[in-house]
Amino acid sequence: MNIIDSLKWRYAVKKFDSKKQLSEKQINTLKEAFNLTATSYGLQPIKLVVIQNKEIQKKLVPHSFNQNQILEASHVLVICITDNYTKEEVTNYFDLVQKLRNTPDEVIKPFKDFLTADVDKKTQEELALWNKNQAYIALGNLMTVCAVEKIDACPMEGFMPEKYNEILNLKSQNLKSVLVLPVGFRAEDCYMKDQAKVRKKLQEIVVEIS
């Protein structure tokens, strides 16, 4: 199945088959895909929390506006951003660049100084918005990989981040939740399974300039 057919196949699953579980290989593919996601300047100000624990999933349902996909899913992926983002994150990034690429200091320094100053002058609110944008890039990438791998998913903004943060003890890791993606396999009786995909015509959504 080619990529377009895979994207036509996917939809936001409303009911998962709770008896089916993703394999370790499938979960590792999603972890790797998350790590390989493009982010602004390559800074990766995001982390992925992978939940496979029915007791925890059950606790999260009321704080997900009672969307049962959270409990039914094989795994729940929670995309998080750094809670208190500082210029130390930039320093750590460039330390890794030098470790992996052996890039000389004189080459790195101008870009490092620019990014350090840019982060230092931003408020935590500005940094949180910037980093949340990176989380959306990761979500889109994960959804595409899910489609290619025939893994069902349901992207969610409809949840209470503060409650997720509390239940998952994210504050202790300097993290806060921003997006949720339960993954698994669609149930045979999911009412959306055989519905036609509703999309605009290409000429209505694509503007071509030549």
N, C-alpha and C positions, 0 to 999 in steps of 0.2 A: 504494500500500500504506500503510495507516495505521500509527500508532506501535505498536499492540499486535501487528499482523501482523508488523511488522519485528522486534519483540522475540521473537516466536515463531520467526521465521526464523533468528535468530542462535544460535550455539552455540560452545563453545570448540573451535576447529578443531584437529584432531590431525595433519592433513597439508595443507600448502598446495601449490598449483600453482606451482612455481618458475619456470615460463615466463611467468607473468602478473605485470605490474607495475602498481602504482597510478600514476595520472596525477599530474602536478604540481598540478592543481586539487584532486584528492582529498587529497593530502598537505597542501596549504595549508588545506583545510577542517578537517582534524584539528588543525593548528597553531592556527588561529583558535579552534576549540572549546576547546582546552586553555587558551588565554589568557583565554577568557571564563568559565572554570569558577569557580564560587563558592568562596571560601576564607574562613577565619575572619578577621573584621575587614577583609577585602579585601587582606590583606598579601602574598598570593601567594609564600609561602616555598618554592616549587617551580619546577623547570625541566624542560623536555622535551629529551632528547637523541634526535635522529632519525638512525638509521643506515641507509644504503643502500650497503653495501660488503661484498661476499661474503667477502673475506679476513678482515675483522674479524668478521663474523657466524660464520664457521667457527671462529675462535678462541674465540668465546663459547660454542659448543655444549657442550664438556666441562664448563664451569662453569655449565651450565644443566641438569645431570643428564642430559646427552645427549638433550635434547629437540630433535629435528631441525627443529621449526617455526622455530627461530631462524635456521637456514640457508636453509630453503625460502621463508620469508616475503619479500615484496617489500621491506618496511622493518621495522626493529625500533625500537620506541619505548621509551625507558628514562626512567621518571619518577624524578627526583632531588629531594632536599631540600638546603638549605644545610647544609654540614658544621659550620661555626662560626657560629651565628646570634647576632647582637648587636643592641643597641638602635639601631645605625646603620641597620638595615633599616627600623625604624619611622620614623626621621627621613627616609629616602629616600622612603617611602610618602607621608608628609604633604607633602613638597616637591612630589611629583607631583600630589597633590590640589589644592594651591594653584595649580600651573601650569595644570591643566586646568579648575578650577572657580572660580578667583579667590576662594576662601574666605578671609574675613578672619582674621587671626591670633587675635583674641579669641574667635572661634567654634571654631577648631581646637585651641587650646592645652589646654583641659581634657581632651579625649579623647586628644590626643597625649601629655600628661603621664601619664595613666593607663596607656596602652599601653607607654610607655617604661619606667615603673616596673615594670609587670607582667613584661615581658621581662627586665629587669635582675635581678629577684629569682629567676628560674627558673634551674635548672641546665641544662647543655647536654643532659643526658639527658632532662629534662622537655621542653625545647624540641624535641628530635628526635622525641619521641613525638607531641607536638602537631602538628608539621609533617608527620609521616608520615600522620596522619589526613587532612590536606589532600590528600596524594597519592592516597589512596583515593577521595576525592570526585572528583578529576580522572580517575582510572581509570574510575569508573562513568560519568562524563559522556562520555568518549571511546568507551566501549563502546556507549553508546546512539546516539551520532552515527554510529559505524561501522554499526550495524544499520540506521539510517535511510538511510544512503548506500550500503548493500549492499556494505560492505567487511567482509571476514572478519577475525576477531581471536582471540587466545588469551591471556587474562590469566594472568600467571605470578608467583607468589611463589617458586617453586622454582628458585632460582639462587643463586650465591655472590656476594653484593654486593662483597666485598673484591676478588675477581678482576675483576669488571666495572669497579670503580673503577680498578684498575691498568691494565687493557687500554685503557680509554677515557680514561685520564689525567684522571680527574675531580677528584682532590685538588688539582691545580693551579688548578682553577676554584672551589675551596671547595664542592664538591658531593660527595654520596654517593648511590648508586643504592638505590632501595627497591622499585620495581615494574617489571615488563617486560611489554610488549604487542607481540608480533609481529603485523603486519597484512599482508593480501594478499587472495588469493582461494582458496577451498577447492578441493582436488583432487577430481576426479570419483570417485576410489577411496578417499577418506577414509572410514574405517569408521563414523564417527559422523554422516556427512552426512544419512542418512535415518532415523536413530534417533528414536523418540518423545521429546519433551521431558518429563523427569520433574520434576513440581512438585506440591506439596500442593494440596488444594482451597482455594479462597479462604476459606471459613469456618474452615479450620484455621490459617490464617496471618494473617488480619485480625481484629482485635478492634474491634468497633464499640460506641461509647458514645453514647447519645442521651438 
